[in-house]
Amino acid sequence: RNVSPALRRVRKEKPFRSLPWLPNRMPDSGVRCRRSLCCEAASDASLFVLGRHGEQLLGKNWGSVPSTWARDWFWMQATAVGHPNLLAPVLHHSSHILVHVERGQVCLLAVRQGEGSPLMYIELLEQIATVFEAYFYELNEEALRDNFITAYQLLDELIEDGQPLHTELNVLEELISPPGQIKAVIAAVTGQSLLSEALPPGVLTDTSWRRAEVHYTANEVTFDVVERLDATFDGSSSMVLRSSVRGSISCNCNLSGTPQLAMRLESSRGMDDIAFHRSVHLSAWERERLIRFCPPDGQFELLTYSARDNVRVPIYVKPSFSFPPIKATDASGRAASGFEGQVRVTVGARGIGALTVDKLVVNLPLPWGVLEVALVPTVGTFQFDEKAKRGQWCIGRLPSEVVPMLSGTIVLDPKGRQPHKLSFTALAEFVIAGFSVSGVRVANIMMERDAYPFAKVVRTITKAGHFQIRT
């Protein structure tokens, strides 16, 4: 295999199988992880990267017989439903488990014989796709074909005997040079290998996710708290039928040495389904609600969470569709010239103070029987897609001095369903900087080890997820 000589020597002296990806307890760190999910033996497992038409772009097998028949069976199921993303993420066929993830224009498929942990496989496939995107800038068939050797080298380092090995991007970049860098040009001229001759410092330590001997002239760390609001409303009463928040805290760390940071959050009691990066000390969170961690170098996702209580809805959308009684009918009792109705949609902000709503868009999916659409906005622009039967009202930044309104008429096909039997919906998209719908905010960030001055930047942003108003 295309493995560096240093890696071959270490594997002969001390196989990496004895260095699990996530140990139960790292030395002197207090971190407890789910080893049972991530360190299972995989005596018969296969990994496939499939193109848009089901052709195999990459393939790896850890076992006696490749599971190509399972690959073919999976694509038959995907063809039957129309697309792989319409299938369940985890399938079971015969004695095998099939887990798939779609990213870009490719599909990553993992096949395992016997019982396993599907969540671990999904997480690993997502990480493989993220690494490929970081190396090749985009994940498609052309990028994989152009970087065929690099892709296989990455798979060799990501997975060892069917188990996750080096999954951190900064460690992989030390082992395998990304294509297009100066190092790759020098290697092409001199004939040297793109693989590192020595293991990166820190790989065999209790902080293997962080590069050793990191030094920055300007030390700074940036945290982005991003929340997506999923909500469903009753258009007639403006009552919230369902609301939830999907949030994440991402970090871009440019700190020297091996610092240990501590973060406190506001309103952390309302957070559910929390998933931490493996550098976080879980014992500190359980005792003090303190996030203590030694961050990886560069960009990474510190945690993800959800929230369902005390969710604040920052905007309102009030759609109104009214159809008068039918006056002229034909012999069958249908409208002679179509159902003409009045449409009125208003949008406004609430509870955000001096903050502004940006990138505001209201989508109006209309019935397939729509014959005419004549809607005029007071703010922004309106466009109607005749083929998709979908109207889009682009407002942009929501003004504070006036209430934007979209009004006009629509005409429905008289041969279609009557208006009182139809249901209309409106979908909203928006972005609000500096606002948190769940109330979760970064209260304080401290450096507990190797303390030195550093810049801290915290940004909070709220985006619309599935924001729907039903009438």
FIFIKOL-423804 format. One record per residue (C-alpha): residue number from 1; z, x, y. Coordinates in steps of 0.25 Angstrom, whole numbers, plus 2048, in hexadecimal, padded with zeros to 3 digits. Last residue first. Layout:
! FIFIKOL-423804
<node k="NUM" pz="Z" px="X" py="Y"/>
...
! end
This chain:
! FIFIKOL-423804
<node k="471" pz="818" px="72B" py="871"/>
<node k="470" pz="81B" px="738" py="86B"/>
<node k="469" pz="81E" px="745" py="873"/>
<node k="468" pz="81D" px="752" py="86C"/>
<node k="467" pz="822" px="760" py="86E"/>
<node k="466" pz="81F" px="769" py="862"/>
<node k="465" pz="823" px="776" py="867"/>
<node k="464" pz="824" px="777" py="876"/>
<node k="463" pz="829" px="784" py="87C"/>
<node k="462" pz="836" px="789" py="882"/>
<node k="461" pz="838" px="797" py="887"/>
<node k="460" pz="844" px="7A0" py="889"/>
<node k="459" pz="842" px="7AF" py="88E"/>
<node k="458" pz="84D" px="7BA" py="88D"/>
<node k="457" pz="84B" px="7C8" py="892"/>
<node k="456" pz="855" px="7D3" py="890"/>
<node k="455" pz="854" px="7E1" py="896"/>
<node k="454" pz="85B" px="7EC" py="890"/>
<node k="453" pz="867" px="7F5" py="894"/>
<node k="452" pz="86D" px="7FD" py="888"/>
<node k="451" pz="876" px="7F9" py="87C"/>
<node k="450" pz="874" px="800" py="86F"/>
<node k="449" pz="87A" px="7F4" py="868"/>
<node k="448" pz="87F" px="7E7" py="86E"/>
<node k="447" pz="874" px="7E3" py="877"/>
<node k="446" pz="876" px="7D6" py="87E"/>
<node k="445" pz="86E" px="7C9" py="880"/>
<node k="444" pz="874" px="7BD" py="886"/>
<node k="443" pz="871" px="7AE" py="887"/>
<node k="442" pz="864" px="7AC" py="880"/>
<node k="441" pz="860" px="79E" py="881"/>
<node k="440" pz="860" px="792" py="878"/>
<node k="439" pz="861" px="785" py="880"/>
<node k="438" pz="858" px="77D" py="876"/>
<node k="437" pz="84D" px="77A" py="87F"/>
<node k="436" pz="84E" px="788" py="885"/>
<node k="435" pz="847" px="78A" py="893"/>
<node k="434" pz="843" px="797" py="89A"/>
<node k="433" pz="834" px="795" py="899"/>
<node k="432" pz="82F" px="787" py="895"/>
<node k="431" pz="822" px="786" py="88D"/>
<node k="430" pz="81B" px="779" py="88A"/>
<node k="429" pz="813" px="771" py="880"/>
<node k="428" pz="813" px="762" py="87F"/>
<node k="427" pz="80E" px="758" py="874"/>
<node k="426" pz="80B" px="749" py="877"/>
<node k="425" pz="80A" px="73E" py="86D"/>
<node k="424" pz="803" px="731" py="86B"/>
<node k="423" pz="806" px="726" py="861"/>
<node k="422" pz="7FB" px="71C" py="85D"/>
<node k="421" pz="7FD" px="70E" py="858"/>
<node k="420" pz="7FF" px="708" py="866"/>
<node k="419" pz="7F2" px="70F" py="86A"/>
<node k="418" pz="7E9" px="707" py="85F"/>
<node k="417" pz="7E3" px="70F" py="854"/>
<node k="416" pz="7D4" px="713" py="856"/>
<node k="415" pz="7C8" px="70A" py="858"/>
<node k="414" pz="7CB" px="708" py="867"/>
<node k="413" pz="7CB" px="717" py="869"/>
<node k="412" pz="7D6" px="71C" py="872"/>
<node k="411" pz="7D4" px="71D" py="881"/>
<node k="410" pz="7DE" px="726" py="889"/>
<node k="409" pz="7E2" px="725" py="898"/>
<node k="408" pz="7E9" px="72D" py="8A2"/>
<node k="407" pz="7F5" px="734" py="8A6"/>
<node k="406" pz="7FB" px="742" py="8A5"/>
<node k="405" pz="807" px="745" py="8AE"/>
<node k="404" pz="80E" px="751" py="8B3"/>
<node k="403" pz="81C" px="74E" py="8BA"/>
<node k="402" pz="81C" px="755" py="8C8"/>
<node k="401" pz="824" px="760" py="8CF"/>
<node k="400" pz="829" px="768" py="8C3"/>
<node k="399" pz="81B" px="76B" py="8BE"/>
<node k="398" pz="819" px="76F" py="8AF"/>
<node k="397" pz="812" px="77C" py="8AD"/>
<node k="396" pz="805" px="77A" py="8A5"/>
<node k="395" pz="801" px="76B" py="8A5"/>
<node k="394" pz="7F7" px="76B" py="89A"/>
<node k="393" pz="7F4" px="75D" py="894"/>
<node k="392" pz="7ED" px="75D" py="887"/>
<node k="391" pz="7E7" px="751" py="881"/>
<node k="390" pz="7E3" px="751" py="872"/>
<node k="389" pz="7D8" px="749" py="86B"/>
<node k="388" pz="7D4" px="756" py="863"/>
<node k="387" pz="7C5" px="754" py="866"/>
<node k="386" pz="7C7" px="74E" py="874"/>
<node k="385" pz="7D0" px="759" py="878"/>
<node k="384" pz="7D6" px="753" py="885"/>
<node k="383" pz="7DA" px="75C" py="891"/>
<node k="382" pz="7E5" px="75A" py="89C"/>
<node k="381" pz="7E8" px="763" py="8A7"/>
<node k="380" pz="7F5" px="766" py="8AF"/>
<node k="379" pz="7FD" px="75D" py="8B8"/>
<node k="378" pz="7F9" px="74E" py="8BC"/>
<node k="377" pz="7F2" px="74D" py="8AE"/>
<node k="376" pz="7E6" px="743" py="8AC"/>
<node k="375" pz="7E3" px="73C" py="89F"/>
<node k="374" pz="7D6" px="736" py="89B"/>
<node k="373" pz="7D4" px="736" py="88C"/>
<node k="372" pz="7C9" px="72D" py="885"/>
<node k="371" pz="7C6" px="72A" py="877"/>
<node k="370" pz="7D3" px="72D" py="870"/>
<node k="369" pz="7D2" px="728" py="861"/>
<node k="368" pz="7D7" px="736" py="85C"/>
<node k="367" pz="7E5" px="733" py="861"/>
<node k="366" pz="7EA" px="73C" py="86D"/>
<node k="365" pz="7F2" px="749" py="86C"/>
<node k="364" pz="7F8" px="74B" py="87A"/>
<node k="363" pz="7FC" px="759" py="87D"/>
<node k="362" pz="805" px="75D" py="888"/>
<node k="361" pz="805" px="76B" py="88D"/>
<node k="360" pz="80F" px="772" py="896"/>
<node k="359" pz="80D" px="782" py="897"/>
<node k="358" pz="819" px="783" py="89F"/>
<node k="357" pz="826" px="77B" py="8A2"/>
<node k="356" pz="82E" px="780" py="8AD"/>
<node k="355" pz="83C" px="784" py="8AF"/>
<node k="354" pz="844" px="77F" py="8BB"/>
<node k="353" pz="84D" px="775" py="8B3"/>
<node k="352" pz="848" px="773" py="8A5"/>
<node k="351" pz="84F" px="766" py="8A2"/>
<node k="350" pz="842" px="75D" py="8A3"/>
<node k="349" pz="834" px="760" py="8A5"/>
<node k="348" pz="828" px="756" py="8A6"/>
<node k="347" pz="81C" px="750" py="8A0"/>
<node k="346" pz="815" px="743" py="8A2"/>
<node k="345" pz="80A" px="73C" py="899"/>
<node k="344" pz="803" px="72F" py="89C"/>
<node k="343" pz="7F8" px="729" py="894"/>
<node k="342" pz="7F2" px="71B" py="896"/>
<node k="341" pz="7EA" px="715" py="88B"/>
<node k="340" pz="7DC" px="710" py="888"/>
<node k="339" pz="7DA" px="70A" py="87A"/>
<node k="338" pz="7CB" px="709" py="877"/>
<node k="337" pz="7C0" px="700" py="87D"/>
<node k="336" pz="7C0" px="6F4" py="874"/>
<node k="335" pz="7CE" px="6F5" py="870"/>
<node k="334" pz="7CF" px="6F0" py="861"/>
<node k="333" pz="7D1" px="6E2" py="85D"/>
<node k="332" pz="7C6" px="6E2" py="852"/>
<node k="331" pz="7BC" px="6DA" py="85B"/>
<node k="330" pz="7BE" px="6E3" py="867"/>
<node k="329" pz="7CA" px="6E4" py="870"/>
<node k="328" pz="7CB" px="6E4" py="880"/>
<node k="327" pz="7D9" px="6E3" py="886"/>
<node k="326" pz="7E2" px="6ED" py="87D"/>
<node k="325" pz="7F0" px="6EE" py="882"/>
<node k="324" pz="7F3" px="6FB" py="88B"/>
<node k="323" pz="7F5" px="709" py="884"/>
<node k="322" pz="800" px="712" py="889"/>
<node k="321" pz="802" px="721" py="886"/>
<node k="320" pz="80E" px="728" py="88D"/>
<node k="319" pz="812" px="736" py="88B"/>
<node k="318" pz="81F" px="73B" py="891"/>
<node k="317" pz="821" px="74B" py="88F"/>
<node k="316" pz="82E" px="750" py="892"/>
<node k="315" pz="832" px="75F" py="894"/>
<node k="314" pz="83E" px="768" py="891"/>
<node k="313" pz="844" px="762" py="885"/>
<node k="312" pz="852" px="767" py="883"/>
<node k="311" pz="856" px="769" py="874"/>
<node k="310" pz="865" px="767" py="873"/>
<node k="309" pz="865" px="768" py="864"/>
<node k="308" pz="858" px="76B" py="85B"/>
<node k="307" pz="858" px="77A" py="85C"/>
<node k="306" pz="850" px="784" py="854"/>
<node k="305" pz="851" px="793" py="852"/>
<node k="304" pz="849" px="7A0" py="851"/>
<node k="303" pz="84F" px="7AE" py="853"/>
<node k="302" pz="84C" px="7BD" py="858"/>
<node k="301" pz="83D" px="7BC" py="857"/>
<node k="300" pz="837" px="7CA" py="859"/>
<node k="299" pz="830" px="7D3" py="863"/>
<node k="298" pz="832" px="7E2" py="865"/>
<node k="297" pz="83D" px="7EA" py="85E"/>
<node k="296" pz="846" px="7E3" py="854"/>
<node k="295" pz="853" px="7DD" py="85A"/>
<node k="294" pz="861" px="7E2" py="855"/>
<node k="293" pz="868" px="7D4" py="855"/>
<node k="292" pz="874" px="7CC" py="859"/>
<node k="291" pz="872" px="7BD" py="85C"/>
<node k="290" pz="87F" px="7B8" py="85F"/>
<node k="289" pz="884" px="7AA" py="85B"/>
<node k="288" pz="892" px="7B1" py="859"/>
<node k="287" pz="895" px="7B0" py="84A"/>
<node k="286" pz="888" px="7AB" py="844"/>
<node k="285" pz="87F" px="7B2" py="84E"/>
<node k="284" pz="887" px="7BF" py="84C"/>
<node k="283" pz="886" px="7BE" py="83D"/>
<node k="282" pz="877" px="7BC" py="83D"/>
<node k="281" pz="874" px="7CA" py="843"/>
<node k="280" pz="866" px="7C8" py="848"/>
<node k="279" pz="85C" px="7D3" py="843"/>
<node k="278" pz="856" px="7C9" py="839"/>
<node k="277" pz="850" px="7C1" py="844"/>
<node k="276" pz="857" px="7B4" py="845"/>
<node k="275" pz="854" px="7A6" py="840"/>
<node k="274" pz="85C" px="79A" py="846"/>
<node k="273" pz="85A" px="78C" py="840"/>
<node k="272" pz="862" px="786" py="84B"/>
<node k="271" pz="866" px="789" py="859"/>
<node k="270" pz="86F" px="77F" py="860"/>
<node k="269" pz="87B" px="789" py="860"/>
<node k="268" pz="873" px="793" py="867"/>
<node k="267" pz="874" px="78C" py="874"/>
<node k="266" pz="874" px="79A" py="87C"/>
<node k="265" pz="870" px="7A6" py="874"/>
<node k="264" pz="877" px="7B3" py="873"/>
<node k="263" pz="870" px="7C0" py="870"/>
<node k="262" pz="875" px="7CE" py="86B"/>
<node k="261" pz="86C" px="7DA" py="86A"/>
<node k="260" pz="86D" px="7E6" py="861"/>
<node k="259" pz="865" px="7F2" py="866"/>
<node k="258" pz="85E" px="7FC" py="85C"/>
<node k="257" pz="858" px="806" py="866"/>
<node k="256" pz="84F" px="801" py="872"/>
<node k="255" pz="84D" px="7F3" py="875"/>
<node k="254" pz="83F" px="7EC" py="877"/>
<node k="253" pz="842" px="7DF" py="870"/>
<node k="252" pz="839" px="7D3" py="871"/>
<node k="251" pz="841" px="7C7" py="86C"/>
<node k="250" pz="83D" px="7B9" py="867"/>
<node k="249" pz="847" px="7AE" py="867"/>
<node k="248" pz="842" px="7A1" py="860"/>
<node k="247" pz="843" px="792" py="862"/>
<node k="246" pz="83F" px="785" py="85B"/>
<node k="245" pz="845" px="779" py="862"/>
<node k="244" pz="846" px="76B" py="85D"/>
<node k="243" pz="844" px="75D" py="862"/>
<node k="242" pz="841" px="74F" py="85C"/>
<node k="241" pz="840" px="741" py="861"/>
<node k="240" pz="843" px="744" py="86F"/>
<node k="239" pz="843" px="737" py="877"/>
<node k="238" pz="838" px="736" py="882"/>
<node k="237" pz="839" px="727" py="880"/>
<node k="236" pz="82A" px="724" py="87F"/>
<node k="235" pz="825" px="731" py="87B"/>
<node k="234" pz="82F" px="733" py="870"/>
<node k="233" pz="831" px="742" py="86F"/>
<node k="232" pz="82F" px="74E" py="865"/>
<node k="231" pz="834" px="75C" py="868"/>
<node k="230" pz="832" px="76A" py="863"/>
<node k="229" pz="836" px="774" py="86D"/>
<node k="228" pz="832" px="783" py="86C"/>
<node k="227" pz="83C" px="78D" py="870"/>
<node k="226" pz="83A" px="79C" py="874"/>
<node k="225" pz="845" px="7A5" py="877"/>
<node k="224" pz="83E" px="7B2" py="87B"/>
<node k="223" pz="847" px="7BF" py="87B"/>
<node k="222" pz="843" px="7CC" py="882"/>
<node k="221" pz="84A" px="7DA" py="880"/>
<node k="220" pz="849" px="7E6" py="889"/>
<node k="219" pz="84A" px="7F4" py="889"/>
<node k="218" pz="841" px="7FC" py="892"/>
<node k="217" pz="83F" px="80A" py="88D"/>
<node k="216" pz="83F" px="806" py="87F"/>
<node k="215" pz="843" px="80D" py="873"/>
<node k="214" pz="843" px="809" py="864"/>
<node k="213" pz="848" px="814" py="85A"/>
<node k="212" pz="849" px="80A" py="84F"/>
<node k="211" pz="840" px="7FE" py="84D"/>
<node k="210" pz="847" px="7F1" py="84A"/>
<node k="209" pz="845" px="7E8" py="83E"/>
<node k="208" pz="84C" px="7F2" py="835"/>
<node k="207" pz="859" px="7F0" py="83C"/>
<node k="206" pz="862" px="7F3" py="82F"/>
<node k="205" pz="85B" px="800" py="82D"/>
<node k="204" pz="84F" px="804" py="824"/>
<node k="203" pz="844" px="800" py="82E"/>
<node k="202" pz="84C" px="806" py="83A"/>
<node k="201" pz="842" px="812" py="83C"/>
<node k="200" pz="834" px="80E" py="838"/>
<node k="199" pz="830" px="813" py="82A"/>
<node k="198" pz="828" px="820" py="82B"/>
<node k="197" pz="819" px="823" py="829"/>
<node k="196" pz="815" px="817" py="830"/>
<node k="195" pz="808" px="810" py="82C"/>
<node k="194" pz="7FC" px="811" py="834"/>
<node k="193" pz="7F7" px="81C" py="82B"/>
<node k="192" pz="7F1" px="829" py="831"/>
<node k="191" pz="7E2" px="82C" py="831"/>
<node k="190" pz="7E3" px="833" py="83E"/>
<node k="189" pz="7D9" px="82A" py="846"/>
<node k="188" pz="7DD" px="81D" py="840"/>
<node k="187" pz="7EC" px="820" py="841"/>
<node k="186" pz="7EA" px="824" py="84F"/>
<node k="185" pz="7E4" px="816" py="852"/>
<node k="184" pz="7EF" px="80F" py="84A"/>
<node k="183" pz="7FA" px="816" py="852"/>
<node k="182" pz="7F3" px="812" py="85F"/>
<node k="181" pz="7F5" px="803" py="85B"/>
<node k="180" pz="7EA" px="7FA" py="857"/>
<node k="179" pz="7F0" px="7F6" py="849"/>
<node k="178" pz="7FF" px="7F5" py="849"/>
<node k="177" pz="805" px="801" py="843"/>
<node k="176" pz="80D" px="7FF" py="836"/>
<node k="175" pz="81B" px="804" py="833"/>
<node k="174" pz="820" px="804" py="841"/>
<node k="173" pz="819" px="7F7" py="844"/>
<node k="172" pz="81F" px="7F1" py="838"/>
<node k="171" pz="82D" px="7F4" py="83D"/>
<node k="170" pz="82A" px="7EE" py="84B"/>
<node k="169" pz="825" px="7E1" py="844"/>
<node k="168" pz="831" px="7DF" py="83B"/>
<node k="167" pz="82D" px="7DA" py="82D"/>
<node k="166" pz="82F" px="7E7" py="825"/>
<node k="165" pz="833" px="7E2" py="817"/>
<node k="164" pz="831" px="7D4" py="812"/>
<node k="163" pz="831" px="7D3" py="803"/>
<node k="162" pz="825" px="7D1" py="7FA"/>
<node k="161" pz="825" px="7DF" py="7F4"/>
<node k="160" pz="826" px="7E4" py="803"/>
<node k="159" pz="821" px="7DB" py="80E"/>
<node k="158" pz="81F" px="7DF" py="81D"/>
<node k="157" pz="81B" px="7ED" py="81A"/>
<node k="156" pz="810" px="7EB" py="810"/>
<node k="155" pz="80C" px="7DE" py="818"/>
<node k="154" pz="80A" px="7E7" py="825"/>
<node k="153" pz="802" px="7F1" py="81D"/>
<node k="152" pz="7F9" px="7E6" py="818"/>
<node k="151" pz="7F7" px="7E1" py="826"/>
<node k="150" pz="7F4" px="7EF" py="82B"/>
<node k="149" pz="7E9" px="7F1" py="820"/>
<node k="148" pz="7E2" px="7E4" py="824"/>
<node k="147" pz="7E2" px="7E5" py="833"/>
<node k="146" pz="7D4" px="7E0" py="836"/>
<node k="145" pz="7D5" px="7D6" py="82B"/>
<node k="144" pz="7E2" px="7D1" py="82F"/>
<node k="143" pz="7DE" px="7D0" py="83E"/>
<node k="142" pz="7D1" px="7C9" py="83A"/>
<node k="141" pz="7D8" px="7BF" py="831"/>
<node k="140" pz="7E2" px="7BA" py="83B"/>
<node k="139" pz="7F0" px="7BE" py="841"/>
<node k="138" pz="7EF" px="7C3" py="84F"/>
<node k="137" pz="7F5" px="7CF" py="856"/>
<node k="136" pz="7F2" px="7D8" py="849"/>
<node k="135" pz="800" px="7DF" py="848"/>
<node k="134" pz="809" px="7D4" py="84F"/>
<node k="133" pz="801" px="7C9" py="848"/>
<node k="132" pz="802" px="7CF" py="83B"/>
<node k="131" pz="811" px="7D1" py="83D"/>
<node k="130" pz="813" px="7C3" py="841"/>
<node k="129" pz="80B" px="7BE" py="834"/>
<node k="128" pz="814" px="7C7" py="82B"/>
<node k="127" pz="820" px="7C1" py="832"/>
<node k="126" pz="81C" px="7B3" py="830"/>
<node k="125" pz="819" px="7B6" py="821"/>
<node k="124" pz="827" px="7BC" py="820"/>
<node k="123" pz="82E" px="7B0" py="826"/>
<node k="122" pz="826" px="7A6" py="81D"/>
<node k="121" pz="829" px="7AF" py="811"/>
<node k="120" pz="838" px="7AF" py="815"/>
<node k="119" pz="838" px="7A0" py="817"/>
<node k="118" pz="831" px="79E" py="809"/>
<node k="117" pz="83D" px="7A4" py="802"/>
<node k="116" pz="839" px="7A6" py="7F3"/>
<node k="115" pz="837" px="7A0" py="7E5"/>
<node k="114" pz="82D" px="7A4" py="7DC"/>
<node k="113" pz="820" px="7AB" py="7DE"/>
<node k="112" pz="81D" px="7AE" py="7ED"/>
<node k="111" pz="810" px="7AC" py="7F5"/>
<node k="110" pz="810" px="7AF" py="804"/>
<node k="109" pz="804" px="7AA" py="80D"/>
<node k="108" pz="800" px="7AF" py="81B"/>
<node k="107" pz="7F6" px="7A6" py="821"/>
<node k="106" pz="7EC" px="7AC" py="82C"/>
<node k="105" pz="7E6" px="7A7" py="839"/>
<node k="104" pz="7F2" px="7A8" py="842"/>
<node k="103" pz="7FE" px="7A7" py="839"/>
<node k="102" pz="800" px="79E" py="82D"/>
<node k="101" pz="80C" px="7A0" py="824"/>
<node k="100" pz="80C" px="79D" py="815"/>
<node k="99" pz="816" px="79D" py="80A"/>
<node k="98" pz="812" px="79A" py="7FB"/>
<node k="97" pz="81D" px="79A" py="7F0"/>
<node k="96" pz="818" px="79C" py="7E2"/>
<node k="95" pz="81C" px="796" py="7D4"/>
<node k="94" pz="811" px="78B" py="7D4"/>
<node k="93" pz="80F" px="788" py="7E3"/>
<node k="92" pz="819" px="787" py="7EE"/>
<node k="91" pz="815" px="787" py="7FC"/>
<node k="90" pz="81D" px="78B" py="809"/>
<node k="89" pz="817" px="78A" py="817"/>
<node k="88" pz="813" px="77B" py="814"/>
<node k="87" pz="804" px="77A" py="815"/>
<node k="86" pz="7FD" px="776" py="822"/>
<node k="85" pz="7FD" px="784" py="827"/>
<node k="84" pz="7F4" px="788" py="81C"/>
<node k="83" pz="7E9" px="77F" py="822"/>
<node k="82" pz="7E0" px="773" py="81D"/>
<node k="81" pz="7E9" px="76C" py="813"/>
<node k="80" pz="7E1" px="770" py="807"/>
<node k="79" pz="7DD" px="77D" py="80C"/>
<node k="78" pz="7EB" px="781" py="80D"/>
<node k="77" pz="7EE" px="77D" py="7FF"/>
<node k="76" pz="7E2" px="785" py="7FA"/>
<node k="75" pz="7E7" px="791" py="802"/>
<node k="74" pz="7F4" px="790" py="7FB"/>
<node k="73" pz="7EE" px="790" py="7ED"/>
<node k="72" pz="7E5" px="79C" py="7F0"/>
<node k="71" pz="7F1" px="7A4" py="7F5"/>
<node k="70" pz="7F9" px="79F" py="7E9"/>
<node k="69" pz="7EE" px="7A4" py="7E0"/>
<node k="68" pz="7EE" px="7B2" py="7E7"/>
<node k="67" pz="7FD" px="7B4" py="7E3"/>
<node k="66" pz="7FB" px="7C3" py="7E0"/>
<node k="65" pz="800" px="7C6" py="7D2"/>
<node k="64" pz="80A" px="7D1" py="7CF"/>
<node k="63" pz="813" px="7D0" py="7DB"/>
<node k="62" pz="813" px="7D3" py="7EA"/>
<node k="61" pz="806" px="7D0" py="7EF"/>
<node k="60" pz="7FF" px="7D2" py="7FD"/>
<node k="59" pz="7F3" px="7CB" py="803"/>
<node k="58" pz="7EB" px="7CC" py="810"/>
<node k="57" pz="7DF" px="7C4" py="815"/>
<node k="56" pz="7DE" px="7BA" py="80A"/>
<node k="55" pz="7D4" px="7AF" py="80D"/>
<node k="54" pz="7D9" px="7A1" py="80F"/>
<node k="53" pz="7CF" px="79D" py="81A"/>
<node k="52" pz="7D8" px="7A0" py="826"/>
<node k="51" pz="7DC" px="7AD" py="820"/>
<node k="50" pz="7E8" px="7B0" py="816"/>
<node k="49" pz="7F3" px="7BA" py="816"/>
<node k="48" pz="7F9" px="7BB" py="808"/>
<node k="47" pz="806" px="7BF" py="803"/>
<node k="46" pz="80A" px="7C0" py="7F4"/>
<node k="45" pz="817" px="7BF" py="7EC"/>
<node k="44" pz="81C" px="7C2" py="7DE"/>
<node k="43" pz="828" px="7CB" py="7DE"/>
<node k="42" pz="82D" px="7C6" py="7EB"/>
<node k="41" pz="83C" px="7CA" py="7EB"/>
<node k="40" pz="844" px="7C3" py="7F5"/>
<node k="39" pz="848" px="7CA" py="802"/>
<node k="38" pz="846" px="7C1" py="80D"/>
<node k="37" pz="84C" px="7B3" py="80A"/>
<node k="36" pz="858" px="7B9" py="802"/>
<node k="35" pz="85B" px="7C3" py="80C"/>
<node k="34" pz="85E" px="7B9" py="817"/>
<node k="33" pz="865" px="7C2" py="821"/>
<node k="32" pz="872" px="7C6" py="826"/>
<node k="31" pz="873" px="7CF" py="831"/>
<node k="30" pz="881" px="7D6" py="834"/>
<node k="29" pz="87B" px="7E3" py="838"/>
<node k="28" pz="883" px="7EE" py="832"/>
<node k="27" pz="879" px="7EF" py="826"/>
<node k="26" pz="870" px="7E3" py="825"/>
<node k="25" pz="875" px="7D7" py="81D"/>
<node k="24" pz="86D" px="7CF" py="814"/>
<node k="23" pz="861" px="7D8" py="815"/>
<node k="22" pz="854" px="7D3" py="81B"/>
<node k="21" pz="847" px="7DB" py="817"/>
<node k="20" pz="84E" px="7E1" py="80B"/>
<node k="19" pz="84F" px="7F0" py="80A"/>
<node k="18" pz="850" px="7F2" py="7FB"/>
<node k="17" pz="842" px="7ED" py="7F9"/>
<node k="16" pz="83E" px="7F8" py="803"/>
<node k="15" pz="83E" px="802" py="7F8"/>
<node k="14" pz="847" px="80F" py="7FA"/>
<node k="13" pz="841" px="81C" py="7F6"/>
<node k="12" pz="833" px="817" py="7F2"/>
<node k="11" pz="832" px="80D" py="7FE"/>
<node k="10" pz="837" px="817" py="808"/>
<node k="9" pz="82B" px="820" py="803"/>
<node k="8" pz="821" px="815" py="804"/>
<node k="7" pz="825" px="811" py="812"/>
<node k="6" pz="824" px="81F" py="817"/>
<node k="5" pz="816" px="820" py="811"/>
<node k="4" pz="812" px="814" py="819"/>
<node k="3" pz="80D" px="808" py="810"/>
<node k="2" pz="7FE" px="804" py="80F"/>
<node k="1" pz="800" px="800" py="800"/>
! end
